């Protein structure tokens, strides 16, 4: 039985590259031919041989590609209701043809027979022109109009559909985020036709390339980005004497150091970051420090991989699965009312996963004291063990201050205990004010250091009276913060 719909690829160039039997079938007057576009040599030549209904009008009248593909599928299946139809596309019918997938799905549901003749893909010619065997090292094919994020260039890469100057510019900018301007790019245009062009340019020189409906790019750089970091660190572990002698314990201090340096870079950002105009210099510092911290994570994972226990991919997949499990309001059907509800769900799920007897289990004892106090209070708050508002917390701070003053001249153990209670209450107040106490104290310490250095600029402090010190301090304070902060 003849198929209700024949889907055929027209190849990368003219009808002279089509198999003779296929061209004969497409010229059968009993067949209604629908072409995705006539902006292709073979399609235009076929239209000169017989009547062809083009879908270019859909591209002009509809707003999105998804709408275009849905409309094409509807048109083809509508025509199939009146007799046999051929739907022809540039290149291969099974490469970058979303409408083909829709037609197959909808035809199957409607009981309409479909035959697919894939045709020659532009990829076949790309592989030939750049002398690439895709089975040798693998290959990835990307759509220039929707590059993935993150953009991983760990394989030889073909970027197709570089059809406009805007798309070309966006591709160039995306590649420059990862690659040096001197990286070689192969520009391939109109492959298989007399107008074929294969040019090797630098990434910087890509600005002068001509985009077009049949333009693709090929690149095979030294692996950058995330995969490049893993490969580089793996090689260093094998070949660098310092890297070879490291252990998890010898690296531990570096992990802590880099975490603190990243925190310092974060504190240098504007208070409302990422809102507002970015401080480019501050973000550049943060970028570097996050890289140093990421290296520590990768290094520990590489050491673990040597034992056969886990590698960096298992680390990434493990945290991905954890995020999915602990966000059932995003990946499941749980409904939440607020960010606080999200945190409560998180802690409940975490407690069930870890099979913990107490909600407070698992709060790391080695955390800085302020951070640990915050975490313990926050966990207790998820089950309602908290002041309803800051009024009660403020009263508690005053209460603890009074108790400390009562024992100011008492035994040191009592003073330590009461001071601890006051600090714990202050952390609770910070939590209700939504201010990180660790960062607040670090900022206050930094302000003191800056201002005291200004006080010292007034001359030696030896023998300077308290009144003069206070005058210098107030002057330093006023010069730095006119509002007296």
N, C-alpha and C positions, 0 to 999 in steps of 0.2 A: 504494500500500500504506500502510495506517495505520502511524504510527510506533510503535515499541515503547515509547518514553518521550517524553512531551510535557513540556518544561520551560517554565514560564510565570511571568512576573513579575506580581505582583498590584498593582503601583503603590504609591503612598505613603499611600493612604487606604482608602476603602470600595469595594465592588464597583460602585458607581454610576460610578466612573471607568474601569472596564474596558470594552473594546470589546465590543459585544453578541455578536458571533460567538464570542469567546473564552469569555465567561461561559456561553454555550450549550453549548460543548464540555465545559467543566468540570462542567456539571450532568448530562452524559450518564451514566446509571447503569451503562453497560458499562465505564466508565473507573474504575479504582481511583486515588483521589487521595491523595497523600502531601503534607503541608504541613510545611515546616521548623519552623514554630511557629504556634500559634493566638493568640499575643500580638501580633496585628495586626488592624486593623479588617476588611479584606477577607477574611482567612483565617477570622476568627470568623464573619463573615456567610456565607461559603461553607459553613462547617460547619453553619450553621443551615438551609441549603437542601438539603444532602445529607450522606452519610457521608464523613468526612475522617479519615485516619489521621495524627495529629500526631507530631512527633519531639521534643516537649518533654521526654519521658521520658529521652531520650539526654543532653540538657543536664544533667539532674538526677543521672544515674547515672555519668557519665564525668568524668574529672578535667581533661582538656584539650580545647581547641577542635579540635585536630587529630584527637583520638580521636572527637569528635562528628561531624566532617565525614566521616571514614572510615566510621563506622557508618551515617550517613545514606545515603551512596552505596551501601553494601552492602544496606541495606533496600530502597531504590528498585529496584536491579537484581534483587534477589530477587523482589520483587513483579512485575517485568516478565517473569519466567519463567512466570507464570500468566496473563498477558494484558496489554492495554494499560494503561499507568500514566501519570499526570500528577504531576509534582513541582512544587509551587507555593511561591514565596518572596515575602517582602515586597519592595516596590520593583521594581527591574529584576533580571532573572535573570542579567545579565552584569556587575553591579556589586557588588563585595564579597561574592561568593558562591563560596567555595572548594569547597563540596560539588558545585556545578554543574560545575566543571572536572573534579573527580574522576569524576563520573558520565559525562561526555562521554568522558574518556580510557578508562575501564573498559568502557563500552558499545561503543566502537569496537573494542577488543581482543576483545570477546565477539561481535561481529557484530550488535549490537542497534541498530536505527535510532533516531535521536534528532532531535526537532524542538524548536527553541528559539523562543519568543515572548518577546522581552526584557521588554516592559512599560515603563511610565513610571517613570523613576528619580526619587528624591528630589532628585537634582542638577538636574533640569529645573526643579523648583519653587524650589530655592535660587537658581539663576541668575536666575529671574524676580523673586523677592522682593528681591534685592539689586541688581537692574538690572545684571547682569554678562554681557557677551558673552565667553565663554571664548576666542574667537579673537582678541579685541582685544589683550589683554596676556598671555594664557595663564592657566592656573589649575592648582593642585595639590590633590589630594584625599588626605587622610591619615586613618588609622585611629586614633582616640583611644586605643585600647588598646595600640598599638605605634608610638608616634611615633619617627621615625628619629633617628639620632644620626650626624652633626650635624643639627640641626633648621634647615633653610634656609627662610627666609620671604621669598624674593625674588619670589614670585608671589602673587596673590590666593589665599587658602588656605581650603579647606573641611575641617573636622575632623568626621568622622562617628562614629556609634556612641558618643556620650557617654552611656552607659546607666546609670552608677552614680555615687554621690557620690565614691567613691574615684577613679574614672577622671576625673571632672571636676576633682578636686583635683590629680591628677597632671598633667593638661593645663595647668591654671592655673600650677602651679609651673614647668613646662617653659617656658611662654611668658614668665613673669616673669624668667627668666634672660636674656632677650634684649630684652624690650620694657618700656617704662615703664608704671607702673600705670594711667595715664590712657588707654592705647590703647583704641580703640573695638572692641568685639566684638559681633557680631550673633548672638543666640541664636535658633535656628529650631526650633520644636517642632510635631509633628503636622501637618506641611504638607499641604494639600489636604483637611483634615477640618474639621468645625465647631469643633473644639477648637484650631485652628491658633493659634500664638503666634509673633510676630516682634518681638523686643525688642532694643534697642540699649543695651548696658551698657559700663562700663569693665572693663578686665582685672581691676582690684582688686575691682570689684563682682561679678565672676563667681562669687565665693564664695557669693552668695545665689541663684544660678540653680538651677533644678530640672533634674536629669538625667532621662533616660528613654530607652526603646528607640528613640524616633523624634526624638531631639534631636541637632542638629548646630550647629556654630559656624562663623562666617565672619569672616575678618579680612583687612584689606588695609593693613598698616602701612607706614610708611617703612622701607625695607629695612634690617634689622639684620644683625649678625654678619658672616661672611666675605664674602658678596656685597655687603653694605652697605659694608664697608671698601674693596673694590675700586672700587665706584661712587663713593664719596666721594673717594678718592685720585685717580681719573680726572678728576673734576670740578675738584679743586684744581689738577691739572696744567694744566687748560685756563683756569682763571679766576684763580688766585692768582699774583701777580707773583713771589713767592719760589719757588714750585714750578715755575713756567714756566722759570726760568733754570737749574734744576739739570741736571747731567749725571751719568753713572755715576761719574766721577772726583770730582766735588764731593761726592757722597753717600758715598763710600768711608769717610771718617773717621767718619761717623755710624754706619755699619754696625759698625765696630770698637768704637766707644764703646758702642753699645747691647748688643753681645755681651758686653762686659765688665760692664756693669751687670746684665745678666741672670745672668751667672755669680756676681756678688756676691749677688744675691737668692737664688740656689740655695744658696750657702754659708751663708746665714742660716737655712736650714731645718734641722730636727733631723737628726742624722746618719743615722737609720734611715728618713727619709721616702722613700716615702709610707706606710711601715708606722707603726702607732701612731696616736694621736689627732693630727689635723692642727693645726698652729700657724696659726690663721686669719689672724693679722696678717701672718705671714711669707709665707703663700700669696697674700695680697692684693697684697703687694709684687711677688711673682714674676709674678702675673697681669698687672700693669701693665707690667713690664719685658719680658715675652714679647710683649705687644702692641706695644711700641715697636720691638722687634726684627722682628716680623712686618711692620710698616709698611715697614721698609727693604727686605725681600724683595719686597713688593708694588710699591713704588716703582720698584725696578730692573726688574721685569717690565713695568711700564707703559711705562717708557722704551724697553725692547726692543721692545715691541709697536708703538711709533711707527715703527720701522724695518721692520716687517713680518716680522721674523725669528721671534719667539715671543712669547707672552703668558703670563699667570699660569696659565691652564688647562694649557698645554703643560708648564709647570714642574711643576705638581702631577701631571700624568699621567706625566711622565718619571720622577719619583721613585717613583711607584706601580709602574710597570713594572719599575724597577730592584729594588725590594723583592721583587717576585714572582720575578724571575730569580735573585736571590741568596738566596732561601729555598726551595730545591727540597725541603727536608725538610718544608715546610708546604704548598707549592702543587704539589709533585710527588711522586715516589715514592722519593726519597733518604732513607735512614735515618741518623740521627746518634746518637752516644752521649753527648755532653756539649756544654756551651757552647763549649769549646775547639774541638771538632770543627766547630761552626757557624762559628766565626771562620776556621778553616783553609779551609773550603769557600768562605766569602765572599772571602777573599784570592785563592784560586785562580780563581774565576769572574771576579773583578775584573781579574786579570792577563790572562786570556784575552780579556775584553772590550776592554781598553785596548791589547792586543798589546804588553805591556811586556817588555823584555828581562830586567829584573831585578825580583825581588820588592820591592825597595826603591824602585823608580821611583814617582814620584807623591807621595812624602811631602813636603809643602809646606815649602820652605826658610824661609818667613817665620813658621812656627810658633814659639812660645816655645821656648827651648832644651830645657827639661825635657820639654815635650810632644812635641817632635820625637824626643828620645832614646827616650822611651817607645814611640812609634809604630814607630820602626825596630827596636827590640828585640822588640816584639810581633809584627811581621811575620816576623822571623827565627825566632821561636819557633814559628810555625805549621808550619815544616818540621823542627822538632826541634833547631834551633840555640839551645840554652838549657840552663841548669843544671837537673838533674832535680828539685832541691828547693832550699830557701833556704840549706842548710848551705854549699854551694859559693859562693853569692852573698855570704854573710857573710864567708867567708874572703877573697874577692876584695876586699871593702871594706877589711878590715884590711890586705891586701897593698898596696892603692893608698894608704892612709893612711901606711903605713911609707915607701913610695917618695916621697910628698910631703914627709915630714919629713926625709928624707935630703937633699933639695935645697932645704930651707927658706931657706938662706942662699946658694943658687946663683943662676945667671942667671935673669932674670925669665921667659925663654922656657921654661926647664925647669919653673919653678914653675907657670906657666900650664898647661903640658901635663899635669903630674902632678895639679894640682887638677882639670882637666877629666876626667882618668881617674877620679878619686875621685867626682866628681859623677855621672859616667856609671854607675859601679858603684852609687852610692846610688839612682839611678833604677831600676836593675835590681832592687835589694832592695825598693824601693817596689812594683814590679810584682809581685814574688813575695808581698809582704804584702798585695796588693790594695788599696793606698793610693795615691791620685793624688798624685804629688809636688808638682805645681803648687798644688793645693788645700792640701796639708799645709804647704807653705812660706808660702802666703798666710795660713793660720790662725796659724802661728807668728809671722809678722810682725805680725799684728793683736794677738796676745797681748802681744808686746813693746811695741807702741805703747800699749795700754791700761795696762799695768803701769808703764811709764816715766812716763806722765802722772800716775799716782798718786804715784810717787816725787817728782815735781815739786811735788805738793800739800803736801809736808812743808816747803816753804820754798825759798828760793833755793839753787841748787846751787853757786853760786860759793864756792870755798874749802872745800867739804864734803869730808871725807876719804873714802877708799875704804871704810873700815869702816862709816861712817855710810851711804854709798850702798848698800852690801850689806845693811845692816840694813833700810833702807827698801824695798829690792827684795824681800827675803824677806817683809816684812810685806805688801807689795802682792800678792805671789804667794799667800800664805796666805789673804788676805782674798778673793781671787777664786776660788781653787780649793783647798778644804780638803785635797784629796788630793795637792796639790803638783804638779799637771800644769802 
